[in-house]
Amino acid sequence: MPGKQQASDILYTGVRENERRHNEIKKQRRKRNVLVLLLLLALAGTLVYGTLENPFRYTFSKIGNYFPYREWYILWAIFTGLAIQTAALCMFRLERYPPKYAYVSICLATFFLIITALIPSLQDEMYFWHVIHKWTTFFYVMSTLTALHPFVLFLGRTKPRLWTLLRNWEWLILIGSMSSLIIQGQTGIFELWFIVMTLMLLIYLLVILHQDKIRRLQLKE
């Protein structure tokens, strides 16, 4: 009797453990799908908003401040900032990324993006606020880089198979952004390139990292 009871307990434990893993796999897939959808919507919104006017002439802020799209500019900034922040925080936790400054930096990036959209950028009419707008834009870019670049380096060390692709992707973002800035000047093309390429990188990482997590769970079965 004790032997049969022990075998029954082991079987029950195994069944419960398999059930727990299946539920975790479903949870990871659901989370991945929701986050990818959020980033795809942010990507579509960026492409649509950034081309409401000629991006070779007008930055995102000029489209929002000199044309009747101010509400759309603010809504775009809120949604895109929160989508990137949510995706990044989920990936940090998924990979157990330890540096606390990354969590703070990505939240600050969202804050600065929203503040940038809220502050009017009218150089002639509101010069003081125009200068503040420039600084919040700078802090947004720096906060984003401070949060995501070290994380990409971390993934390159912990997942060597991704290193070449991630390094080249970062170079593509940098070279494309700087080239557009040098050739076109301060226009919407620079912003489109930087934000679109960053969103695409995050989408790729979300799919790959969640797939790795699901594969590890499946191997335990």
Buried (B, 14 or more C-beta within 10 A) or exposed (E): EEEEEEEEEEEEEEEEEEEEBEEBBEEBBEBBEBBBEBBBEBBEBBBEBBEBBEBEEBBBBBBBBBEEBBEBBBBBBBBBBBBBBBBBBBBBEBBEBEBEEBBEBBBBBBBBBBBBBBBBBBEEEBEEBBEBBBEBBEBBBBBBBBBBBBBBBBBBEEBEEBBEEBEEBBEBBBEBBEEBBEEBEEBBBBBBBBBBBBBBBBBBBBBBBBEBBBEEBEEEE
